[in-house]
Amino acid sequence: MSIWQRISLLTVALIAIAVLAASLPAAHTAAQSVFDVCKQGGAGGSAVCHAPTGNNISGPNGIIIKVSNIFAWAGGVGAVLVIMIGGFMYITASGDTGKASTARSTVLYAAVGLVVIVLGRAIIGFVITKF
């Protein structure tokens, strides 16, 4: 199985998982019911209605999202640098097939890494916001 077949199989599997996860109904917890009552104006003076609603660790603005953003940026910058280095290696190969092959594989693996970083960050964001 070639690398492109593996990448396309992985992409199709990830899309299928995302579609299945999006079609699942969202859980309606008791805490959500309380906040729904607060939004509709009921129990407006209650301390529960003025409590913070976000989770500092796994909420939409939580630590998990912030750390994954930092890793995604660092990995993205690293992958782009490796792509540039691979391109420079390819330009300076001077017809040597071994060097050209190494440079091509460097660019390919860096591009695959960049795709994995983007998909990983998207999956983390999707899971955090949906669940």
Rosetta silent file (secondary structure, phi, psi, omega in degrees, C-alpha in Angstrom):
SEQUENCE: MSIWQRISLLTVALIAIAVLAASLPAAHTAAQSVFDVCKQGGAGGSAVCHAPTGNNISGPNGIIIKVSNIFAWAGGVGAVLVIMIGGFMYITASGDTGKASTARSTVLYAAVGLVVIVLGRAIIGFVITKF
SCORE:     score description
SCORE:     0.000 S_00000001
   1 L     0.000  125.976 -177.578    0.000    0.000    0.000 S_00000001
   2 L   -77.037  167.656 -178.363    1.517    3.300   -1.078 S_00000001
   3 H   -64.087  -36.054 -179.354    1.758    6.385    1.116 S_00000001
   4 H   -69.985  -34.947  176.225   -0.964    8.154   -0.896 S_00000001
   5 H   -66.483  -39.785  178.088   -3.343    5.240   -0.445 S_00000001
   6 H   -65.237  -43.077  179.724   -2.685    5.325    3.294 S_00000001
   7 H   -64.048  -43.828 -179.558   -3.240    9.084    3.449 S_00000001
   8 H   -67.337  -37.716  177.070   -6.495    8.862    1.480 S_00000001
   9 H   -64.681  -42.865  177.601   -7.716    5.961    3.639 S_00000001
  10 H   -63.693  -41.348  179.450   -6.915    7.922    6.803 S_00000001
  11 H   -63.816  -44.807  179.107   -8.668   11.015    5.434 S_00000001
  12 H   -63.446  -41.227  178.982  -11.802    9.059    4.534 S_00000001
  13 H   -63.840  -42.723  179.623  -11.847    7.419    7.980 S_00000001
  14 H   -66.066  -38.467  177.330  -11.495   10.774    9.753 S_00000001
  15 H   -65.961  -40.268  178.526  -14.276   12.314    7.661 S_00000001
  16 H   -63.719  -41.797  178.122  -16.538    9.350    8.422 S_00000001
  17 H   -64.068  -42.181  179.867  -15.849    9.689   12.153 S_00000001
  18 H   -64.143  -41.346  179.733  -16.558   13.426   12.031 S_00000001
  19 H   -66.283  -42.321  178.875  -19.851   12.899   10.185 S_00000001
  20 H   -65.293  -41.575 -179.863  -20.946   10.208   12.632 S_00000001
  21 H   -67.371  -35.237  179.375  -19.997   12.306   15.644 S_00000001
  22 H   -70.723  -26.014 -177.757  -21.837   15.340   14.267 S_00000001
  23 H   -84.056  -11.072  178.482  -25.002   13.308   13.758 S_00000001
  24 L   -72.785  141.569  178.488  -25.156   12.175   17.390 S_00000001
  25 L   -71.483  145.398  179.425  -27.618   14.128   19.543 S_00000001
  26 L   -74.331  142.541  178.099  -26.061   16.402   22.132 S_00000001
  27 L   -71.812  135.765  179.216  -26.463   15.349   25.753 S_00000001
  28 L  -109.610  100.790 -175.194  -28.832   17.589   27.684 S_00000001
  29 L   -91.025  170.082  179.028  -27.624   17.651   31.267 S_00000001
  30 H   -63.690  -35.766  179.258  -29.210   19.124   34.374 S_00000001
  31 H   -64.192  -38.531  177.617  -26.650   21.934   34.363 S_00000001
  32 H   -65.772  -35.573  178.778  -27.699   22.910   30.859 S_00000001
  33 H   -63.674  -40.822  178.564  -31.340   22.956   32.008 S_00000001
  34 H   -61.776  -44.718 -178.610  -30.477   25.405   34.800 S_00000001
  35 H   -70.512  -29.254  174.083  -28.712   27.705   32.352 S_00000001
  36 H   -64.499  -40.576  177.260  -31.631   27.447   29.920 S_00000001
  37 H   -63.615  -41.306  179.222  -33.941   28.693   32.727 S_00000001
  38 H   -63.269  -39.678 -179.495  -31.524   31.553   33.446 S_00000001
  39 H   -66.151  -31.743 -177.553  -31.477   32.552   29.758 S_00000001
  40 L   -83.530   -0.556  175.826  -35.272   32.662   29.659 S_00000001
  41 L    99.726   -9.022  179.089  -35.409   35.102   32.562 S_00000001
  42 L   -75.993  145.761  179.066  -36.488   32.710   35.304 S_00000001
  43 L    54.102   41.623 -175.410  -34.643   32.842   38.655 S_00000001
  44 L   -61.102  -30.630 -178.610  -32.830   35.969   37.461 S_00000001
  45 L   -88.404   -0.283 -176.521  -31.630   36.954   40.927 S_00000001
  46 L   -71.912  145.921  177.902  -30.256   33.496   41.703 S_00000001
  47 L   -66.575  -26.910  179.506  -26.546   33.025   42.275 S_00000001
  48 H   -64.079  -36.452 -178.328  -26.662   30.033   39.927 S_00000001
  49 H   -71.278  -19.883 -179.471  -27.596   32.306   37.015 S_00000001
  50 H  -104.362    5.664  179.363  -24.545   34.496   37.647 S_00000001
  51 L   -74.494  149.910  177.129  -22.059   31.647   38.103 S_00000001
  52 L   -64.081  139.374 -175.324  -19.324   31.275   35.462 S_00000001
  53 L   -97.704  -17.015 -175.823  -20.391   28.823   32.776 S_00000001
  54 L   -86.885  151.197  174.430  -17.051   27.871   31.238 S_00000001
  55 L   -95.773  124.600 -175.325  -14.772   25.069   32.298 S_00000001
  56 L   -69.500  -17.975 -178.670  -11.239   26.377   32.759 S_00000001
  57 L   -99.651  -52.059 -174.129   -9.665   23.087   31.706 S_00000001
  58 L  -115.249   12.325  178.652  -11.814   21.602   28.957 S_00000001
  59 L   -75.437  177.824 -179.639  -14.104   24.484   28.004 S_00000001
  60 L   -60.610  -26.417  176.609  -14.032   26.326   24.699 S_00000001
  61 L  -115.304   26.600 -175.017  -11.449   28.745   26.128 S_00000001
  62 L   -82.631 -178.897 -176.528   -9.835   26.208   28.451 S_00000001
  63 H   -64.650  -37.922 -177.694   -6.284   25.067   28.948 S_00000001
  64 H   -61.097  -44.686  179.208   -6.609   22.091   26.587 S_00000001
  65 H   -65.239  -42.996 -178.578   -7.532   24.333   23.644 S_00000001
  66 H   -64.156  -43.061  179.565   -4.800   26.847   24.487 S_00000001
  67 H   -66.732  -41.068  178.866   -2.112   24.147   24.782 S_00000001
  68 H   -65.862  -33.743  175.428   -3.246   22.479   21.542 S_00000001
  69 H   -64.367  -42.547  179.400   -3.091   25.871   19.801 S_00000001
  70 H   -62.762  -46.751  179.506    0.481   26.382   21.016 S_00000001
  71 H   -64.863  -38.044  179.679    1.532   22.913   19.855 S_00000001
  72 H   -65.098  -44.023  177.782   -0.250   23.380   16.518 S_00000001
  73 H   -62.749  -46.635 -179.130    1.520   26.699   15.882 S_00000001
  74 H   -63.182  -44.935  178.272    4.910   25.298   16.900 S_00000001
  75 H   -65.616  -38.226  177.655    4.421   22.161   14.807 S_00000001
  76 H   -64.234  -44.102  177.709    3.152   24.180   11.850 S_00000001
  77 H   -63.605  -43.286  178.448    6.143   26.505   11.937 S_00000001
  78 H   -62.097  -42.083  179.777    8.474   23.506   12.252 S_00000001
  79 H   -65.277  -40.326  178.354    6.804   21.709    9.334 S_00000001
  80 H   -65.308  -39.963  176.986    7.044   24.781    7.110 S_00000001
  81 H   -62.579  -42.731  179.340   10.729   25.153    7.991 S_00000001
  82 H   -65.888  -36.885  175.952   11.366   21.483    7.166 S_00000001
  83 H   -62.437  -42.119  178.350    9.529   21.924    3.833 S_00000001
  84 H   -65.195  -40.334  178.240   11.784   24.889    3.059 S_00000001
  85 H   -64.949  -42.619  176.982   14.885   22.895    4.025 S_00000001
  86 H   -62.386  -38.555  176.332   13.732   19.978    1.847 S_00000001
  87 H   -64.325  -41.188  176.981   13.179   22.357   -1.061 S_00000001
  88 H   -64.382  -40.454  177.408   16.669   23.773   -0.605 S_00000001
  89 H   -62.233  -38.705 -179.081   18.069   20.218   -0.483 S_00000001
  90 H   -68.332  -41.011  179.780   16.234   19.413   -3.716 S_00000001
  91 H   -64.626  -39.134 -176.170   17.536   22.521   -5.469 S_00000001
  92 L   -91.227   11.393 -179.536   21.123   21.789   -4.411 S_00000001
  93 L   -67.955  -25.271  177.206   20.972   18.063   -5.254 S_00000001
  94 L    54.949   41.048  176.074   22.797   18.763   -8.550 S_00000001
  95 L    83.589   -3.998  178.114   21.370   15.739  -10.320 S_00000001
  96 L   -75.309  116.255 -174.874   22.296   13.260   -7.576 S_00000001
  97 H   -66.840  -31.483  178.659   19.311   10.901   -7.414 S_00000001
  98 H   -66.526  -45.371  178.291   20.006    9.888   -3.819 S_00000001
  99 H   -66.982  -39.654  179.429   20.012   13.473   -2.579 S_00000001
 100 H   -64.807  -40.669  178.414   16.940   14.324   -4.664 S_00000001
 101 H   -64.602  -41.768  177.365   15.084   11.310   -3.287 S_00000001
 102 H   -62.974  -42.530  179.954   15.988   12.291    0.278 S_00000001
 103 H   -65.059  -42.321  178.251   14.825   15.849   -0.360 S_00000001
 104 H   -62.224  -44.028  179.685   11.517   14.664   -1.871 S_00000001
 105 H   -67.375  -33.245  176.581   10.817   12.387    1.064 S_00000001
 106 H   -62.434  -47.009  179.620   11.682   15.217    3.477 S_00000001
 107 H   -64.966  -42.680 -179.368    9.144   17.518    1.821 S_00000001
 108 H   -61.612  -48.921 -178.299    6.536   14.750    1.639 S_00000001
 109 H   -67.063  -33.805  176.211    6.856   13.765    5.293 S_00000001
 110 H   -68.000  -39.210  177.631    6.786   17.398    6.405 S_00000001
 111 H   -66.091  -41.666  176.224    3.626   17.979    4.357 S_00000001
 112 H   -62.801  -40.971  176.983    2.016   14.874    5.855 S_00000001
 113 H   -61.555  -39.365  178.086    3.018   16.125    9.300 S_00000001
 114 H   -64.444  -41.180  177.248    1.406   19.475    8.555 S_00000001
 115 H   -64.681  -42.156  178.376   -1.824   17.742    7.522 S_00000001
 116 H   -62.588  -40.847  178.319   -1.755   15.627   10.699 S_00000001
 117 H   -61.862  -46.754 -178.779   -1.262   18.763   12.812 S_00000001
 118 H   -64.627  -46.146  179.501   -4.206   20.528   11.176 S_00000001
 119 H   -65.210  -39.981  178.215   -6.482   17.489   11.447 S_00000001
 120 H   -62.061  -43.401  179.339   -5.430   16.853   15.049 S_00000001
 121 H   -66.016  -39.361  178.372   -6.168   20.428   16.041 S_00000001
 122 H   -65.545  -40.707  178.933   -9.519   20.294   14.273 S_00000001
 123 H   -65.974  -43.078  178.408  -10.461   17.042   16.017 S_00000001
 124 H   -60.818  -47.351  178.607   -9.483   18.422   19.430 S_00000001
 125 H   -61.320  -40.624  179.233  -11.538   21.560   18.833 S_00000001
 126 H   -64.167  -46.976 -177.893  -14.508   19.535   17.594 S_00000001
 127 H   -65.299  -41.841 -179.361  -14.456   17.158   20.549 S_00000001
 128 H   -64.807  -42.262 -177.669  -14.083   19.950   23.110 S_00000001
 129 H   -75.760  -30.340 -177.911  -16.940   22.003   21.690 S_00000001
 130 H   -85.435  -31.920 -175.072  -19.308   19.078   21.136 S_00000001
 131 L  -119.256    0.000    0.000  -18.731   17.146   24.347 S_00000001
